[in-house]
Amino acid sequence: MYRKYFDPLDYNLSADFRLTKLSDLKGRGCKVPRDVLHRLLEGLQTADKNGYGDGQHHQGLMPESKPTPVVGIGLDSCVIPIRHGGLFLVQSTAFFYPLVDDPYVMGKIACANVLSDVYAMGAVEVDNMLMLLSTSNKMTEKERDIIMPLILQGFKECAEEAGTTVQGGQTVINPWLIVGGVATAVCTQNEIIIPENAIVGDVLVLTKPLGTQVAVSAHQWLENPDRWNRIKSVISEDDVRKAYQRAMNSMARLNKIGASLMHKYNAHACTDVTGFGLLGHAQNLAKHQKHDVSFVIHNLPIIAKMATISKACGNAFGLLQGTSAETSGGLLVVLPREQAAAYCKDIQAQEGYQAWIIGVVEKGGRTAKIIDKPRIIEVPAKDTEGELW
Amino acid sequence: MYRKYFDPLDYNLSADFRLTKLSDLKGRGCKVPRDVLHRLLEGLQTADKNGYGDGQHHQGLMPESKPTPVVGIGLDSCVIPIRHGGLFLVQSTAFFYPLVDDPYVMGKIACANVLSDVYAMGAVEVDNMLMLLSTSNKMTEKERDIIMPLILQGFKECAEEAGTTVQGGQTVINPWLIVGGVATAVCTQNEIIIPENAIVGDVLVLTKPLGTQVAVSAHQWLENPDRWNRIKSVISEDDVRKAYQRAMNSMARLNKIGASLMHKYNAHACTDVTGFGLLGHAQNLAKHQKHDVSFVIHNLPIIAKMATISKACGNAFGLLQGTSAETSGGLLVVLPREQAAAYCKDIQAQEGYQAWIIGVVEKGGRTAKIIDKPRIIEVPAKDTEGELW
């Protein structure tokens, strides 16, 4: 569980080589603001002008007049009927700049995040992945020849873990290092869960803790005395390193089992939590519901001590408001109330990770909110020597 | 046919706004050197260690022991059997930096180029496209709000022309503007032409003229007196502008009809000509043949006057050597000798564009070459007032 950090010296690289320096923007910085994205994508919209997704994955519901379930721009993945055999194409693409310093783990995270969008639609058998790569023109040749194969290896091994392979892609040069990909599943209709069937009385389950961006930022601040001085009174260096490890572990973890269990426990809708944070994605999912419902979130499971950091920064991250960006976050699953506990328990049994009931589905106008004083769940509740979770 | 240039002043942008300035690298500059790519991709390879494609599209033949045609890393698109109905997934991805100044045309070119890889496998019904976009952080908000929708419009209209739609993608911010996408077709086996069946006596057909990179570069030199002075004795400004228009028109043109006619005329193999130039792609295609053949190229159809510029630059482009990069180039199709003329004639009849028999398939060791003094075919042979071709 505990993995050794990537150490540049192990590879005869300069001690101050940092993968995360191969991009000038951090966290949400690389995101196009939501309203701008909205305007940009207007040209791609179908006549019914649906909402948009998380900016990374601009897919959305198509006109309801279509006879078969079709999801276009606005949700996590598109779901498109194809010409053959009543089958559907479920696919998504995303690409990222480095947000952790370990190239192998960065490759895994990128792959897990791309797959997550397809898993959010209930599709668990991915037929193919393509990889999008860009070396950075700020890397030396030596750095490139060491770092890029590690990223590729992480991406490939994550794809294999997901039971799929990488059979194509593109590699170019860019100022910032880019890693991303495309995931494609060709599915029968019953392999897909169109995320629009939440009903009053359902509950919301989250399958990974929040706080990845806070953990990643805090870890970068260890090398930035100005920033570190602002939080060092509330957290130890060791706790930051542990939170960073937890964030990496969580981001590299596949949402495949969570997706697979959605079928067993009759999930009514799902999205994955990424760039727009828990609330942003909850709102987007709510907007696409068929019934007059709204989502109310009571609990926030957060990587241990990240809530403390967020408060010490004057809530600049928006973590407690549900707007802190996550990378490769958990599935936010809408489940029948009587199935939710069993769903969480099954994930725990199969993967050894907790999942949490975090909210309820009420009657409402297709919106989502977090209650005024949500309960913060520290994850894990207690440190166990030598173990991450 | 003749389209008005994009003029920044028409959109109240600064007169010196140039889309092509939103990347510091031109032409092949953004390509990872072939040997480096080779090393990088080793980690993705299957056991049989096949060759690699054009660097943009690193797909290739899988082990022959597989019962069904499977193409992985090394050719233009991957071809992968899926779980359902004996169907195959054919897909490709590519992304580009601006190489022309007209944003609408740039969107079309990117789309046409992405589709071209799928067409090269004979697949003509594309089920879905995803779009990869990055705004440039060097653009003002105003530039972004004007330019990006034009790029999107071009991409979308090209996809519609191809009979498909854009149902997803990602948009981020990057130092250089990026536009690209993913094309996916789910096909029956007889919709695909696995490009490995060239036999001695076949001929090679090319469906678009060469010289796009030379035309694009020469056009940029109009604003660079140092460079312009080097070629102005051999070409007029007007001829450069016309060649640029021809290059844009050619790059934005779909290879769909050429692909469709491959079935009618029993093509034995095909690739599309992009980053590694005519010879690079011919060599890659030759390497993947089942029989002991080699490709010998006798004729080079080139956008009018671009051969002259290339010579005036001391062949720096490698145009006459077949190594000049092309963007969204033509299909290089291997056809039975008795079918080739009819194939070219049919393209002319359906599209109004010429195609050319440029070489022959001989007995050999799976290589390709251009003869010592190839015949240069100026395209078009004569200028017609008010017409491009």
Contacts between the chains, C-beta under 8 A, distances in Angstrom:
chain1	res1	chain2	res2	distance
A	24	B	175	7.7
A	25	B	137	7.9
A	25	B	173	6.7
A	29	B	173	7.4
A	30	B	172	5.0
A	30	B	173	5.3
A	30	B	174	7.6
A	31	B	172	6.8
A	31	B	173	7.2
A	32	B	135	6.2
A	32	B	171	5.1
A	32	B	172	6.6
A	32	B	173	6.0
A	36	B	141	8.0
A	36	B	144	7.3
A	36	B	145	7.5
A	37	B	171	5.8
A	39	B	145	6.8
A	39	B	149	7.6
A	40	B	133	7.8
A	40	B	148	5.0
A	40	B	149	6.3
A	40	B	152	6.5
A	40	B	171	6.4
A	41	B	152	7.5
A	41	B	171	7.6
A	42	B	149	7.5
A	43	B	149	5.4
A	43	B	152	4.5
A	43	B	153	5.3
A	43	B	156	6.1
A	44	B	131	7.4
A	44	B	152	6.2
A	44	B	156	5.8
A	44	B	166	5.5
A	55	B	170	7.9
A	55	B	171	6.6
A	56	B	170	5.0
A	56	B	171	8.0
A	56	B	172	7.6
A	57	B	168	6.5
A	57	B	169	8.0
A	57	B	170	6.5
A	58	B	168	6.4
A	58	B	169	5.9
A	58	B	170	7.2
A	58	B	171	6.8
A	59	B	167	6.5
A	59	B	168	4.3
A	72	B	165	7.8
A	72	B	167	4.6
A	72	B	168	7.5
A	73	B	167	6.3
A	73	B	168	6.3
A	77	B	168	7.0
A	78	B	128	6.5
A	78	B	130	7.6
A	78	B	167	3.9
A	78	B	168	4.3
A	80	B	127	6.3
A	80	B	128	5.2
A	80	B	167	5.8
A	82	B	127	4.8
A	82	B	186	4.8
A	83	B	125	6.4
A	83	B	127	7.1
A	83	B	186	7.4
A	84	B	85	6.0
A	84	B	87	5.6
A	84	B	186	6.1
A	84	B	188	6.9
A	85	B	84	5.9
A	85	B	85	4.2
A	85	B	87	7.0
A	87	B	84	5.6
A	87	B	85	7.1
A	87	B	87	7.4
A	87	B	186	7.0
A	89	B	127	5.4
A	89	B	128	5.4
A	89	B	184	6.4
A	89	B	186	6.4
A	91	B	128	6.6
A	91	B	130	6.6
A	91	B	168	6.8
A	91	B	182	7.6
A	91	B	184	6.5
A	92	B	130	7.6
A	92	B	168	6.3
A	93	B	93	7.8
A	93	B	130	4.7
A	93	B	132	6.5
A	93	B	168	6.8
A	93	B	169	6.2
A	93	B	170	5.5
A	93	B	182	5.8
A	94	B	170	5.2
A	95	B	132	7.0
A	95	B	170	6.2
A	95	B	172	6.9
A	97	B	172	8.0
A	125	B	83	6.4
A	127	B	80	6.3
A	127	B	82	4.8
A	127	B	83	7.1
A	127	B	89	5.4
A	128	B	78	6.5
A	128	B	80	5.2
A	128	B	89	5.4
A	128	B	91	6.6
A	130	B	78	7.6
A	130	B	91	6.6
A	130	B	92	7.6
A	130	B	93	4.7
A	130	B	182	6.7
A	131	B	44	7.4
A	132	B	93	6.5
A	132	B	95	7.0
A	132	B	132	7.1
A	133	B	40	7.8
A	135	B	32	6.2
A	137	B	25	7.9
A	141	B	36	8.0
A	144	B	36	7.3
A	145	B	36	7.6
A	145	B	39	6.8
A	148	B	40	5.1
A	149	B	39	7.6
A	149	B	40	6.3
A	149	B	42	7.5
A	149	B	43	5.3
A	152	B	40	6.5
A	152	B	41	7.5
A	152	B	43	4.5
A	152	B	44	6.2
A	153	B	43	5.3
A	156	B	43	6.1
A	156	B	44	5.8
A	165	B	72	7.8
A	166	B	44	5.5
A	167	B	59	6.5
A	167	B	72	4.5
A	167	B	73	6.3
A	167	B	78	3.9
A	167	B	80	5.8
A	168	B	57	6.6
A	168	B	58	6.4
A	168	B	59	4.3
A	168	B	72	7.4
A	168	B	73	6.3
A	168	B	77	7.0
A	168	B	78	4.2
A	168	B	91	6.8
A	168	B	92	6.3
A	168	B	93	6.8
A	169	B	57	8.0
A	169	B	58	5.9
A	169	B	93	6.2
A	170	B	55	7.9
A	170	B	56	5.1
A	170	B	57	6.5
A	170	B	58	7.2
A	170	B	93	5.5
A	170	B	94	5.2
A	170	B	95	6.2
A	170	B	180	7.6
A	171	B	32	5.1
A	171	B	37	5.8
A	171	B	40	6.4
A	171	B	41	7.6
A	171	B	55	6.6
A	171	B	58	6.8
A	172	B	30	5.0
A	172	B	31	6.8
A	172	B	32	6.6
A	172	B	56	7.7
A	172	B	95	6.9
A	172	B	97	8.0
A	173	B	25	6.7
A	173	B	29	7.4
A	173	B	30	5.3
A	173	B	31	7.3
A	173	B	32	6.0
A	174	B	30	7.6
A	174	B	174	6.8
A	174	B	175	7.5
A	174	B	176	6.3
A	174	B	178	7.8
A	175	B	24	7.8
A	175	B	174	7.5
A	175	B	175	4.1
A	175	B	176	6.5
A	176	B	174	6.3
A	176	B	175	6.5
A	178	B	174	7.8
A	180	B	170	7.6
A	182	B	91	7.5
A	182	B	93	5.8
A	182	B	130	6.7
A	182	B	182	5.0
A	184	B	89	6.4
A	184	B	91	6.5
A	184	B	184	6.0
A	186	B	82	4.8
A	186	B	83	7.4
A	186	B	84	6.1
A	186	B	87	7.0
A	186	B	89	6.4
A	186	B	186	5.7
A	188	B	84	6.9
